[in-house]
Amino acid sequence: MRTKSCIEFDSLPTGALTCCCPLCSWSVSFYPQVLLNYRRKTSVGLSFDFLLYNVLAFSCYSAFTCSLYWSKSVQRAYDKRHAGQPNKVQLNDAVFALHATFVSFFTLAQVVYYDWRDRKQRPSSAAVAVCGVILASSSAYALSVWAGRTTRGNGSDRGLLNWLDFLYFLSYVKVVTGIIKYVPQVILNIRRHSTAGWTIWNVILDLTGGLLSVVQLVLDCWNTGDWGGIAGYPVKFAIGFVSVFFDLIFLFQHYVLYPQPRAVIKVDGFLPSGTASAPLLREGAPGGGGEGWWIDEEDDGSSTREE
C-alpha cells in the first residue's frame, strides 16, 4: 500500500503538477475580488448571499479535509470501511480548505466594513434561513455523535452516529452550498445587467482549479488502482464539476450577455473595466446612440445621462 502523499506518482513532475496547480489556482482566485473591493472601497456587485454560503461551505470543507488528513481515528474508520484503502485527502486539500475559509471570512468582513452601515449590502432572509438550518442540523448531529459515543464507549460506531459519517454529512453540506452559493451571484448579474464589481479573474482561476482538481483525483485513483476513491471522496469530484459549470455561466454573462468596455474613463485617468470606483464615465448609451457621456451607477447597474 502506498503512503498518502501529495506527490506520489511514478513521475515526480506529474505529481507536482497535479498537486500544486489546483491548490495555486484556487487559492489565488480569492484575491482578485479582495483587491477589487479594496480599490473600489465598496463591494457592490458582489452578492452578500454568495459570501455567506461561501463561509459556511469552506468551514465545513475545512473540518472534513483536516479530520481525514490529520485524525488517526477517522483514518482508521475510513480504512475499515473501504477495505484498507487510504482516503484520497491530501495535504494540499487541507491547506487549501483552511486558506479558503480565512479569505472568505476576510472578504465578508470587507463587505460589512464598506457597505453594511450604508445598507448597500444585506443578506437575504432566505440565505439567513438556509444557513441557520444547516448550522442547527450540524450542531445537533455532532452532539448526537458525541452523546452516543459517550454512552456506548469509543469502540462502537453503529449506524450513522459516528464521526466519519458526520464528516461525510459536512462534505455533503459543502457540495449543496457549493451549488446554491453561485445562484445569488448569477441572479444579481442578471438584475443589474452587468458583472461590474464581480471580477472575472476570480472565475478564470476558479475554472482552472476546478478542472485540475478533477484531473488530480482521477490520476490519484489511477495511480493506486482504487477507483472507489472517487466514491470515498465524492465531495472533491462534485465540487470540481459544480465550479466548472457555474464558471462557464459567469464567463458567458461577462463576455457575451453583459460585455464591459475595454476601458472606462475616470476624472483622474484610465482604469481597467470593473476595477474603478463609482461613478464611472463611459462613452455612448446602453443599446446604441454613441453620443455624449454616461455615468455608470454601480449600485444598480443602471445608467443615467449627464446633462
Residue pairs with C-beta under 8 A, 6 or more apart in sequence:
1 84
1 85
1 86
2 8
2 86
2 223
2 224
3 86
4 86
4 87
4 89
4 90
5 90
5 91
6 15
6 19
6 90
6 91
6 92
7 15
7 16
7 19
8 15
8 220
8 223
9 15
9 18
9 219
9 223
10 223
14 219
18 212
18 215
18 216
18 219
19 90
19 92
19 216
20 92
21 208
21 209
21 212
22 92
22 96
22 209
22 212
22 213
22 216
23 92
23 95
23 96
23 209
24 209
25 205
25 206
25 208
25 209
25 212
26 96
26 100
26 205
26 206
26 209
26 210
26 213
27 96
27 99
27 100
28 205
29 201
29 202
29 204
29 205
29 206
29 209
30 100
30 103
30 104
30 107
30 202
31 103
32 199
32 201
32 202
32 205
33 46
33 107
33 198
33 199
33 202
34 103
34 106
34 107
34 110
36 197
36 199
36 274
36 275
37 43
37 46
37 107
37 110
37 111
37 114
38 110
39 275
39 276
39 277
40 197
40 275
40 276
40 277
40 278
40 298
41 114
41 277
42 114
42 115
42 120
42 197
42 277
42 278
42 298
43 107
43 110
43 111
43 114
43 115
43 120
43 121
43 197
44 115
44 120
44 121
44 197
44 278
44 298
44 299
45 188
45 192
45 194
45 195
45 196
45 197
45 198
45 298
46 111
46 185
46 197
46 198
47 184
47 185
47 187
47 188
48 111
48 121
48 122
48 123
48 124
48 127
48 184
49 123
49 124
49 126
49 127
49 181
49 184
50 181
50 182
50 184
50 185
51 104
51 107
51 108
51 111
52 108
52 123
52 127
52 128
52 131
53 127
53 130
53 131
53 177
53 180
53 181
53 184
54 104
54 107
54 108
54 177
54 181
55 101
55 104
55 105
55 108
56 131
56 134
56 135
56 173
56 177
57 173
57 174
57 177
57 178
57 181
58 97
58 100
58 101
58 104
58 174
59 101
60 138
60 170
60 171
60 173
60 174
60 177
61 97
61 100
61 101
61 170
61 171
61 174
61 235
61 239
62 94
62 97
62 98
62 100
62 101
63 167
63 170
64 89
64 97
64 167
64 168
64 170
64 171
64 174
64 235
65 89
65 93
65 94
65 97
66 94
66 97
66 98
67 74
67 163
67 167
68 74
68 75
68 78
68 87
68 89
68 167
69 89
69 90
69 91
69 93
69 94
70 94
71 163
73 163
74 163
74 164
74 167
75 86
75 87
77 157
77 162
77 163
77 164
78 86
78 87
78 164
78 232
79 85
79 86
79 87
81 164
82 228
82 232
85 224
85 226
85 228
85 229
85 232
87 229
87 232
87 233
88 217
88 220
88 221
88 229
88 232
88 233
88 236
89 233
90 220
93 236
111 121
112 121
114 120
114 121
115 121
116 122
120 299
124 184
127 184
130 180
134 173
134 177
138 169
138 170
138 173
141 166
141 169
142 166
144 161
145 161
145 162
145 163
145 166
148 161
149 156
149 161
149 162
149 163
152 158
157 164
171 234
171 235
172 235
174 235
174 239
175 234
175 235
175 238
175 239
175 242
178 238
178 239
178 242
178 243
179 242
182 242
182 246
182 249
182 250
185 198
185 250
186 246
186 249
186 250
186 253
188 198
189 195
189 198
189 250
189 253
189 258
190 253
191 301
192 300
192 301
193 258
193 286
193 301
194 258
194 260
194 301
195 250
195 253
195 254
195 258
195 260
195 274
196 260
196 273
196 274
196 296
196 298
196 301
197 274
197 298
198 250
198 274
199 274
199 275
200 250
200 251
200 254
200 274
203 247
203 250
203 251
203 254
204 247
204 251
206 243
206 247
207 243
207 244
207 247
207 248
207 251
209 243
210 239
210 240
210 241
210 242
210 243
210 244
210 247
211 240
211 244
213 236
213 239
213 240
214 237
214 240
214 241
214 244
217 229
217 230
217 233
217 236
217 237
217 240
218 230
220 229
221 227
221 228
221 229
221 230
230 237
254 260
260 273
260 274
261 273
261 282
262 273
263 270
263 271
263 272
263 273
264 270
264 271
264 273
264 276
264 280
264 281
264 282
264 296
265 280
265 281
265 282
265 283
266 276
266 280
266 281
267 281
277 298
278 296
278 297
278 298
278 299
279 295
279 296
279 297
279 298
280 295
280 296
280 298
281 293
281 294
281 295
281 296
281 306
282 293
282 294
282 296
283 290
283 292
283 293
283 294
284 290
284 291
284 292
284 294
285 291
285 292
285 294
285 303
285 305
286 294
286 303
292 305
292 306
293 305
293 306
294 303
294 304
294 305
294 306
295 303
295 304
295 305
295 306
296 303
297 303
297 304
